Amino acid sequence: MIEPRLLLLTGASGYVGGRLLNELEAGGRYRLRCIARHPLPLRGRAATSTEVLAGDVGSGVGLAAALEGVDTAIYLIHSMDAPDFEDVDRRAAGNFAAAARAAGVRRVIYLGGLGADDVALSPHLRSRREVGDILRSAGTEVIELRASIVIGAGSLSFEMIRALVERLPVMITPRWVSVPSQPIGIRDLLRVILAAIELPSTGSRVFEVGGADVVSYSGIMREYAAQRGLHRVMIPVPVLTPRASSLWLRLITPLEAQVGRALIDSIRHPTVVGDRSARDAFGLEMAPLHDAVAEALADSRSSGTAIGLLVDSRAVWVNASPTTAFAAVRRVGGRAGWFFGGGWLWRVRDALDVLIGDDGGRHGRRDPKALNVGDVVDYWRVEAVASDRHLRLVAEARLPGRVVLDFQVRAVGQGSEIRQVAEFDPAGLAGLAGWYGVKPIHRLVLGGMLRRVARAAMRERRISDPA
């Protein structure tokens, strides 16, 4: 019996990589290996048949072991959120190319970006091209797939569009929203990557891939608004710099300014398929924009993700069982407090409640250990609780939007991962201004809270297992 080929997937913790991981595991045609700087969370998500190794492509640590015996490697690494992302990506690509050649890897599949060769590309697109060149320079066969905007729930570009359309009934639109692009649905992009694995070997090649329609960002926003039943007015302005646009996006959307600016720099240039060879090579028909947007919205609804939601998600690993870790989570509020902030933050919170007409000073809980759905915990009410796994609290204070604090505990390795997610569904611009106005405090309070929860879990472990 012939053993299935071994694939290495990089970037499995990212958007495209995470979706591709699910597709590869569901197909069952290959042996699958992943490399990650933080392997424990990925091991919790991946199937037991998927091998997850610790390694860092940027430093080269663990690459030789990860590439040993690999037939095809899928390269989905990009450092858009790093200020020096060009240098970071250059080093990573060089390390990977050298290690792939040394390991005898037959093929590398790389996801790059669309953009005409005869224009001055943005730093982001220029870096994408440079990475492809570096990967090819080592002599390994490289299949480079150049794609435009990816339409899918969770994609950076799509989430930016979603946030703008959901939150702004009137939009001041800069020149870049009218630049033509050829967006591709995430399902079609995954089909192309899977087809590239099976492509007959003819040497390194570059394929431009896009959906069925050529449309601008404003066209995508109008399609999204139409499917959501929203009436939106767009007022074009002749000048709005990428820097100013990125700061504006930081206020309105979940994107950080650095990521927003990199996106805008890229979409100032047309990203339209000029070479049609991908259709002949892969034999795939791509979905129109309408279908891609409809599928993205359906994915959002099926996953229970609120549209336009702002999220602060953090996780920590503790050397304790899920039962012990959740015992610490279950004690939040009341006399135990919220693990971080001491008394002064709560006194400020009470004063603000009084100013806006709320009662203020509402502290306490029914039982110091047990929680049931509907219980009041200080300013929160229990919306869901599952023994040793999940606690979901909804804020009942007067706020410009709906606030949820969610704790999830799951077994990872010999211990547990505690994930803390703060979700805010803002009501208009007042809600957005409130969220971003206190964002520095989020990092202080929410980060500190999770660290204290972890310490409390370790105390619970010592109490329950003194030996």
C-alpha positions as CSV (number, residue, x, y, z in Angstrom):
1,M,0.0,0.0,0.0
2,I,1.4,3.4,-1.0
3,E,1.6,5.8,1.9
4,P,-0.2,9.2,1.4
5,R,2.0,12.2,0.6
6,L,3.0,14.3,3.6
7,L,2.0,18.0,3.4
8,L,3.3,20.8,5.6
9,L,0.9,23.7,6.3
10,T,2.3,26.9,7.6
11,G,0.1,29.8,8.9
12,A,-2.6,27.4,10.1
13,S,-3.4,29.8,12.9
14,G,-4.4,32.5,10.4
15,Y,-7.6,33.0,8.5
16,V,-6.9,31.2,5.2
17,G,-4.7,28.6,6.9
18,G,-7.3,27.8,9.5
19,R,-9.9,27.2,6.8
20,L,-7.5,25.2,4.7
21,L,-6.6,23.0,7.7
22,N,-10.3,22.1,8.1
23,E,-10.5,21.3,4.4
24,L,-7.4,19.1,4.3
25,E,-8.4,17.2,7.4
26,A,-11.9,16.6,6.1
27,G,-10.6,15.3,2.7
28,G,-8.3,12.8,4.4
29,R,-6.2,12.4,1.2
30,Y,-2.9,13.4,2.8
31,R,-0.8,13.1,5.9
32,L,-0.8,16.5,7.4
33,R,1.8,18.4,9.5
34,C,1.7,22.0,10.8
35,I,4.4,24.2,12.3
36,A,3.5,27.0,14.8
37,R,5.3,29.2,17.2
38,H,2.6,28.5,19.8
39,P,1.6,24.8,19.1
40,L,-0.6,24.1,22.1
41,P,-3.7,26.1,20.9
42,L,-3.4,24.7,17.4
43,R,-3.1,21.1,18.8
44,G,-6.4,21.7,20.5
45,R,-8.1,22.7,17.2
46,A,-6.4,20.2,14.9
47,A,-7.5,16.6,14.4
48,T,-5.6,13.9,16.2
49,S,-4.2,12.7,12.9
50,T,-2.6,16.1,12.2
51,E,1.0,16.5,13.5
52,V,1.7,19.9,15.1
53,L,5.3,20.8,15.6
54,A,6.8,23.8,17.4
55,G,8.9,26.1,15.2
56,D,9.5,29.6,14.1
57,V,10.0,30.3,10.4
58,G,11.3,33.8,11.2
59,S,14.2,32.4,13.2
60,G,14.5,29.1,11.4
61,V,14.1,27.1,14.6
62,G,12.4,23.8,14.0
63,L,12.2,24.2,10.3
64,A,14.4,21.2,9.4
65,A,12.3,18.8,11.5
66,A,9.1,20.2,10.2
67,L,10.1,19.8,6.5
68,E,11.6,16.3,6.9
69,G,9.9,13.9,4.5
70,V,7.5,16.6,3.2
71,D,6.4,16.3,-0.4
72,T,4.5,19.7,-0.6
73,A,4.7,22.7,1.7
74,I,2.0,25.4,1.7
75,Y,3.4,28.8,2.6
76,L,0.8,31.2,4.1
77,I,3.0,33.3,6.3
78,H,2.7,37.1,6.3
79,S,3.6,39.7,8.9
80,M,1.3,42.6,8.0
81,D,0.9,43.8,11.6
82,A,4.6,44.2,12.1
83,P,6.1,47.7,11.5
84,D,9.1,46.2,9.8
85,F,7.0,43.5,8.0
86,E,9.2,43.6,4.8
87,D,12.3,42.6,6.7
88,V,10.4,40.0,8.8
89,D,8.9,38.4,5.7
90,R,12.2,38.5,3.8
91,R,14.0,36.6,6.6
92,A,11.2,34.1,7.0
93,A,11.1,33.4,3.2
94,G,14.9,33.0,3.1
95,N,14.9,30.5,6.0
96,F,12.0,28.5,4.5
97,A,13.5,28.4,1.0
98,A,16.9,27.1,2.2
99,A,15.3,24.5,4.6
100,A,12.9,23.3,1.9
101,R,15.8,22.8,-0.6
102,A,17.8,21.0,2.1
103,A,14.9,18.7,2.9
104,G,14.2,17.8,-0.7
105,V,10.7,19.3,-0.8
106,R,9.2,18.7,-4.2
107,R,6.8,21.7,-4.3
108,V,6.0,24.9,-2.4
109,I,2.6,26.5,-2.8
110,Y,2.6,30.2,-1.9
111,L,-0.3,32.6,-1.6
112,G,0.7,36.1,-2.8
113,G,-1.2,39.2,-4.0
114,L,-2.5,40.5,-7.3
115,G,-1.2,43.7,-8.9
116,A,0.2,44.7,-12.2
117,D,4.0,44.4,-12.7
118,D,4.2,47.8,-14.6
119,V,3.2,50.0,-11.6
120,A,4.9,51.1,-8.4
121,L,3.5,48.6,-6.0
122,S,2.7,49.3,-2.4
123,P,5.1,48.1,0.3
124,H,2.7,45.3,1.1
125,L,2.3,44.0,-2.5
126,R,6.0,44.6,-3.1
127,S,6.8,42.4,-0.2
128,R,4.5,39.7,-1.4
129,R,6.3,39.6,-4.8
130,E,9.7,39.6,-3.1
131,V,8.7,36.6,-1.0
132,G,7.7,34.7,-4.1
133,D,11.1,35.5,-5.7
134,I,13.0,34.4,-2.6
135,L,11.1,31.1,-2.4
136,R,11.9,30.4,-6.1
137,S,15.6,31.3,-5.7
138,A,16.5,28.1,-3.9
139,G,15.5,26.0,-6.8
140,T,12.4,24.2,-5.4
141,E,9.3,24.2,-7.6
142,V,7.0,27.1,-6.5
143,I,3.4,27.5,-7.4
144,E,2.6,31.1,-6.6
145,L,-1.1,32.0,-6.4
146,R,-1.8,35.7,-6.7
147,A,-5.2,36.7,-5.3
148,S,-7.1,39.9,-4.7
149,I,-9.5,40.7,-1.9
150,V,-10.8,37.5,-0.1
151,I,-14.5,37.5,0.6
152,G,-15.3,35.4,3.7
153,A,-16.4,35.8,7.3
154,G,-13.1,36.5,9.2
155,S,-11.1,37.9,6.3
156,L,-9.5,41.2,7.1
157,S,-10.7,42.9,4.0
158,F,-14.2,41.6,4.3
159,E,-14.4,42.5,8.1
160,M,-13.3,46.0,7.2
161,I,-16.1,46.3,4.6
162,R,-18.6,44.8,7.0
163,A,-17.8,47.2,9.8
164,L,-18.0,50.2,7.6
165,V,-21.4,49.3,6.0
166,E,-22.9,48.2,9.3
167,R,-21.9,51.3,11.3
168,L,-22.0,54.2,8.9
169,P,-25.3,55.2,7.1
170,V,-23.4,58.0,5.4
171,M,-19.8,57.3,4.3
172,I,-17.1,59.8,3.1
173,T,-15.3,57.7,0.6
174,P,-11.7,58.4,-0.5
175,R,-10.4,57.7,-4.0
176,W,-9.2,54.2,-3.2
177,V,-12.8,52.8,-2.9
178,S,-13.3,53.2,-6.7
179,V,-10.2,51.2,-7.7
180,P,-11.1,48.0,-9.6
181,S,-10.4,44.6,-8.0
182,Q,-11.4,41.0,-8.6
183,P,-12.4,39.6,-5.2
184,I,-12.5,35.9,-4.7
185,G,-14.7,33.9,-2.2
186,I,-12.8,32.0,0.4
187,R,-14.3,28.7,-0.7
188,D,-13.0,29.2,-4.3
189,L,-9.6,30.2,-3.0
190,L,-9.4,27.0,-1.0
191,R,-10.4,25.0,-4.1
192,V,-7.6,26.6,-6.0
193,I,-5.0,25.8,-3.3
194,L,-6.2,22.2,-3.2
195,A,-6.0,21.9,-7.0
196,A,-2.5,23.3,-6.9
197,I,-1.4,20.4,-4.7
198,E,-2.4,18.0,-7.5
199,L,-1.1,20.1,-10.4
200,P,1.4,18.1,-12.6
201,S,5.0,19.2,-12.2
202,T,6.1,21.5,-15.0
203,G,8.4,23.8,-13.0
204,S,7.7,27.0,-11.0
205,R,4.6,28.9,-12.2
206,V,2.6,32.0,-11.2
207,F,-1.2,32.0,-11.4
208,E,-3.5,35.0,-11.0
209,V,-6.8,34.0,-9.4
210,G,-10.0,36.0,-8.9
211,G,-13.7,35.7,-8.7
212,A,-16.2,36.0,-11.6
213,D,-16.7,39.8,-11.2
214,V,-14.5,42.9,-11.5
215,V,-15.7,45.4,-9.0
216,S,-14.5,48.3,-6.8
217,Y,-14.5,48.4,-3.0
218,S,-17.5,50.6,-3.2
219,G,-19.2,48.0,-5.3
220,I,-18.5,45.3,-2.7
221,M,-19.9,47.6,0.0
222,R,-23.1,48.2,-2.0
223,E,-23.5,44.5,-2.6
224,Y,-23.1,43.8,1.2
225,A,-25.6,46.6,2.0
226,A,-28.1,45.2,-0.5
227,Q,-27.9,41.7,1.0
228,R,-28.3,43.1,4.5
229,G,-31.2,45.4,3.5
230,L,-29.3,48.6,4.4
231,H,-29.5,51.9,2.6
232,R,-26.1,53.6,2.6
233,V,-25.0,56.9,1.1
234,M,-21.5,57.3,-0.2
235,I,-20.0,60.8,-0.7
236,P,-16.7,60.7,-2.6
237,V,-13.9,63.0,-1.7
238,P,-10.8,63.7,-3.9
239,V,-8.1,63.5,-1.2
240,L,-7.8,61.3,1.8
241,T,-4.3,60.0,2.5
242,P,-3.6,56.3,3.4
243,R,-2.5,57.5,6.9
244,A,-5.6,59.5,7.5
245,S,-7.8,56.6,6.1
246,S,-6.0,54.1,8.4
247,L,-6.7,56.2,11.5
248,W,-10.3,56.6,10.5
249,L,-10.6,52.8,9.9
250,R,-9.1,52.2,13.4
251,L,-12.0,54.2,14.9
252,I,-14.8,52.6,12.8
253,T,-13.5,49.0,12.3
254,P,-11.7,46.3,14.3
255,L,-8.5,46.9,12.3
256,E,-5.4,48.3,13.9
257,A,-4.0,51.4,12.2
258,Q,-0.9,49.5,10.9
259,V,-3.0,46.8,9.3
260,G,-5.5,49.3,7.9
261,R,-2.8,51.3,6.3
262,A,-1.2,48.2,4.7
263,L,-4.5,47.2,3.3
264,I,-5.3,50.7,1.9
265,D,-1.8,51.0,0.4
266,S,-2.5,47.7,-1.5
267,I,-6.0,48.5,-2.7
268,R,-4.9,51.9,-4.1
269,H,-3.7,49.8,-7.1
270,P,-6.0,47.7,-9.4
271,T,-5.9,44.0,-8.5
272,V,-7.5,42.4,-11.5
273,V,-6.6,39.2,-13.2
274,G,-4.6,39.8,-16.4
275,D,-3.4,36.3,-17.1
276,R,-6.2,33.7,-17.6
277,S,-3.9,30.6,-17.4
278,A,-5.3,29.6,-14.0
279,R,-8.7,28.7,-15.6
280,D,-7.0,26.3,-18.0
281,A,-4.7,24.8,-15.4
282,F,-7.3,24.2,-12.7
283,G,-10.5,23.9,-14.7
284,L,-12.5,25.8,-12.0
285,E,-15.4,28.2,-12.4
286,M,-15.4,31.0,-9.8
287,A,-18.5,32.3,-8.0
288,P,-19.8,35.8,-8.6
289,L,-19.5,38.4,-5.9
290,H,-23.2,38.0,-4.9
291,D,-22.7,34.4,-4.1
292,A,-19.4,35.0,-2.2
293,V,-21.0,37.7,0.0
294,A,-24.1,35.6,0.6
295,E,-21.9,32.7,1.7
296,A,-19.8,34.9,4.1
297,L,-23.0,36.2,5.7
298,A,-24.3,32.7,6.0
299,D,-21.1,31.6,7.7
300,S,-21.4,34.4,10.2
301,R,-24.9,33.5,11.1
302,S,-24.2,29.7,11.4
303,S,-21.2,30.4,13.7
304,G,-23.2,32.7,15.9
305,T,-20.9,35.6,15.3
306,A,-22.7,39.0,15.6
307,I,-22.3,41.2,12.6
308,G,-20.1,44.2,13.4
309,L,-18.9,42.8,16.7
310,L,-15.8,44.2,18.4
311,V,-13.8,41.5,20.2
312,D,-10.9,41.3,22.7
313,S,-9.8,37.6,22.9
314,R,-7.0,36.3,25.1
315,A,-5.9,32.9,26.2
316,V,-3.5,31.4,28.8
317,W,-2.4,27.9,29.5
318,V,-2.3,26.6,33.0
319,N,-1.0,23.3,34.5
320,A,-4.3,22.3,35.9
321,S,-7.3,20.2,34.8
322,P,-10.3,21.9,33.2
323,T,-12.3,21.2,36.3
324,T,-9.8,22.9,38.5
325,A,-9.3,25.8,36.1
326,F,-13.0,26.4,35.7
327,A,-13.4,26.4,39.5
328,A,-11.4,29.6,39.5
329,V,-13.4,31.1,36.6
330,R,-16.7,30.3,38.4
331,R,-15.7,32.4,41.4
332,V,-15.6,35.8,39.6
333,G,-17.5,38.7,41.1
334,G,-19.0,39.2,44.5
335,R,-16.6,39.0,47.4
336,A,-13.9,37.3,45.2
337,G,-14.0,40.4,42.9
338,W,-12.8,40.4,39.3
339,F,-9.2,39.4,40.1
340,F,-7.9,42.7,38.8
341,G,-8.5,46.4,39.4
342,G,-8.7,46.4,43.1
343,G,-11.3,48.7,44.6
344,W,-10.6,51.9,42.8
345,L,-11.8,50.8,39.4
346,W,-15.1,49.6,40.8
347,R,-15.5,52.9,42.7
348,V,-15.0,54.8,39.5
349,R,-17.5,52.5,37.8
350,D,-20.1,53.2,40.5
351,A,-19.6,56.9,40.2
352,L,-20.1,56.8,36.4
353,D,-23.3,54.8,36.9
354,V,-24.7,57.4,39.3
355,L,-23.9,60.2,36.8
356,I,-25.9,58.4,34.0
357,G,-28.8,57.7,36.3
358,D,-28.1,54.1,37.2
359,D,-28.2,52.8,40.8
360,G,-24.5,52.3,41.1
361,G,-22.9,50.1,43.8
362,R,-24.6,46.9,42.7
363,H,-22.2,44.2,43.9
364,G,-22.7,40.6,44.9
365,R,-23.9,37.2,43.8
366,R,-26.3,34.5,45.0
367,D,-23.7,31.9,45.9
368,P,-19.8,32.3,46.1
369,K,-19.2,29.1,44.1
370,A,-22.3,28.0,42.2
371,L,-23.7,29.8,39.2
372,N,-27.0,29.2,37.3
373,V,-28.4,30.8,34.2
374,G,-30.1,34.1,35.1
375,D,-28.0,34.7,38.3
376,V,-26.8,38.2,38.9
377,V,-23.0,38.7,39.3
378,D,-22.4,42.4,40.2
379,Y,-23.1,44.3,36.9
380,W,-23.6,41.1,34.9
381,R,-26.1,38.4,34.4
382,V,-25.3,34.8,33.6
383,E,-26.4,34.0,30.1
384,A,-24.9,30.5,29.8
385,V,-22.9,28.2,32.0
386,A,-21.7,24.7,31.3
387,S,-20.0,22.6,34.0
388,D,-16.1,22.8,33.8
389,R,-16.2,24.4,30.3
390,H,-18.1,27.7,29.7
391,L,-19.3,30.8,31.4
392,R,-21.0,33.7,29.5
393,L,-21.9,36.9,31.3
394,V,-23.9,39.8,29.8
395,A,-23.5,43.3,31.2
396,E,-26.7,44.9,32.6
397,A,-25.3,48.4,33.1
398,R,-26.3,51.3,30.8
399,L,-23.9,51.2,27.9
400,P,-24.0,52.3,24.2
401,G,-24.2,48.7,23.1
402,R,-24.3,45.1,24.3
403,V,-21.3,43.8,26.3
404,V,-20.5,40.1,26.9
405,L,-17.7,38.5,28.9
406,D,-17.1,34.9,27.9
407,F,-14.8,32.3,29.5
408,Q,-14.0,29.0,27.9
409,V,-11.9,26.2,29.4
410,R,-10.6,23.2,27.4
411,A,-8.0,20.5,27.9
412,V,-4.7,21.2,26.1
413,G,-1.9,18.7,26.6
414,Q,-1.4,18.0,30.3
415,G,-3.2,21.1,31.4
416,S,-5.9,23.5,30.3
417,E,-6.4,26.6,28.1
418,I,-8.5,29.4,29.6
419,R,-9.8,31.7,27.0
420,Q,-11.3,35.1,27.9
421,V,-13.3,36.9,25.3
422,A,-14.8,40.4,25.7
423,E,-17.4,41.1,23.0
424,F,-19.0,44.5,22.3
425,D,-21.8,45.1,19.8
426,P,-21.8,48.9,19.6
427,A,-24.9,51.0,19.2
428,G,-23.8,53.7,16.7
429,L,-20.8,56.0,16.8
430,A,-21.2,56.6,20.5
431,G,-20.6,52.9,21.1
432,L,-17.5,52.9,18.9
433,A,-16.1,56.0,20.6
434,G,-16.7,54.4,24.0
435,W,-14.9,51.1,23.0
436,Y,-11.9,52.8,21.5
437,G,-11.7,55.5,24.1
438,V,-11.1,52.9,26.8
439,K,-9.0,50.5,24.7
440,P,-5.8,51.2,26.7
441,I,-7.7,50.3,29.8
442,H,-9.0,47.1,28.1
443,R,-5.4,45.9,27.8
444,L,-4.6,46.7,31.4
445,V,-7.7,45.3,33.0
446,L,-8.6,42.4,30.7
447,G,-5.0,41.2,30.4
448,G,-4.5,41.5,34.2
449,M,-7.8,39.7,34.8
450,L,-6.7,36.7,32.8
451,R,-3.3,36.5,34.5
452,R,-5.0,36.6,37.9
453,V,-7.5,33.9,36.8
454,A,-4.6,31.7,35.9
455,R,-3.0,32.3,39.3
456,A,-6.3,31.5,41.0
457,A,-6.5,28.3,39.0
458,M,-3.1,27.2,40.3
459,R,-4.1,28.0,43.8
460,E,-7.2,25.8,43.3
461,R,-4.9,23.1,42.1
462,R,-2.7,23.3,45.2
463,I,-5.8,23.2,47.4
464,S,-7.4,20.2,45.6
465,D,-4.1,18.3,45.2
466,P,-1.8,19.4,48.0
467,A,0.6,16.5,47.2
